[in-house]
Amino acid sequence: LASPAYTALIRMARGGLGSEGTTGLISDLVRASLALLEETDRVDLISSVPGKAYFAFQVGNTLSGPIRIDLFDPAIVAQYGAAFVDGTYGNLNQDVLERLLYTMAISYRCEAELRGTGDRKRPATFFEVFIGNLFARSLGVNPTNQIEVLTLQPRAALPTDFIFDPGPGRRSVHMPVKLSTRERVIQAWAHQRVLDGVFGVGRFRGVLVVLSETKLDRATREVIEICLPEQWRVYQLFIAQMFRVYYLDVPVRYAALPGVFPNIQVGQLSLAFTEIDALTAP
Amino acid sequence: LASPAYTALIRMARGGLGSEGTTGLISDLVRASLALLEETDRVDLISSVPGKAYFAFQVGNTLSGPIRIDLFDPAIVAQYGAAFVDGTYGNLNQDVLERLLYTMAISYRCEAELRGTGDRKRPATFFEVFIGNLFARSLGVNPTNQIEVLTLQPRAALPTDFIFDPGPGRRSVHMPVKLSTRERVIQAWAHQRVLDGVFGVGRFRGVLVVLSETKLDRATREVIEICLPEQWRVYQLFIAQMFRVYYLDVPVRYAALPGVFPNIQVGQLSLAFTEIDALTAP
């Protein structure tokens, strides 16, 4: 399935992440993945995450990653997928938008895990393109992937995650996008520190976007969440300050971070589109 | 081969990285690995690294990682291995010590790559134990792997790389140990930043120890070095200041960093033992 459609999407995304063409190819790839998943067996998983239930798709002996039963909803894509394509997704109610984004984000990943080439980079790249496309359209500007750093001599180009620069009078957004973070999350804070140091604290707002922190033990079929909230607090205090952390499936232990010092703002990705102006407000 | 010997070493190392028992088991494991490698076929590799030549061991269709022809020298281990065991390695001349440490460091890794369980963590763990043992003995203190971070409330334990604390009147050493770094190297600078923020700048000296940055393309048999010197400069300027970076096989492009602003001190690991006092000097 996915290979020519995936390749076409990546090529189109390079020409403009927020373009109509990229949007259309994301939509096509999601629908094709969902059509195949519709005919695929499901197995319930044993959730060790309080308040959340997960299943997986199964082909032969291969299991997909864990999927939230309450958030995965192909019917929502059939009904509201047009709002993704025409750019009005920000007007959907939170509950609908949450399920729409979750289902779209995870569909290609499942399909690639079950019938893909075994290339683990593709689901990550698709997720980056999907998130980059949403924010490029909502912020009205395509992101770049590197930034010129003036260090007297010689100059250096620092590869970064997405940088959205909406222009005069607005702050820029520094957006790392990851399927999951674990220990590697320190990179997001460290890159934010570099941007603060080079351009002044606050010139770039750090906005981390992550799919989930679930881990499936394929032998026992148990789903856990791997979270490091103590370490996040230390990074937020001593490396840099991230402005928002958006998840498609908010981990239980990170959901408890807002409101507790140092008050890391973790929330559902769907929230971003109700506060999109705040991300770049001076 | 390696499984019971490896397991015994890891158990002993937990009880004391610098202990006589750990030292003896490292020596045994290295000698056993070298004995097997002696009977193993070698193939020359195509080096794209200026001034360096590499070979690999081969078993069936499996190639080991690349090995420096001029630094890998089992005869040196036979002749001077006793200096490793009795703790007088710091008195060897630089050229001998360089080859001794390189040969010991890489021997188990090659053996594990060729005939091991496919567990990629073991060579990394062996390397950490080997480096930790050398510095525990030369600094006269065993390292810890986490540090209590006081953030008002609640306290947090931050997992770190090795922390050597030689006691009153001396600085501590923060030592990340890696087989290679690539993009993940930013973690070393970010952890140093946290320590600077929590304990005051300079209380911990950052000393990064790395085996090499070589990459072997197993299809073409070409060896390259993956280096990011521009990014290192940016990290050193804007995240934290590492005090030393020691390599077993110093990458050509990092060898050019000392003396050029911001003057990152990269050198051969063998140098560490001629300047061991400087690492913890007030």
Interface residues (C-beta under 8 A of the other chain):
Chain A: V149 T151 L152 Q153 P154 A156 A157 L158 P159 E183 R184 I186 Q187 W189 A190 H191 R193 V194 G197 V198 E230 Q231 R233 V234 Y235 L237 F238 I239 F261
Chain B: V149 T151 L152 Q153 P154 A156 A157 L158 P159 E183 R184 I186 Q187 W189 A190 H191 R193 V194 G197 V198 E230 Q231 R233 V234 Y235 L237 F238 I239 F261
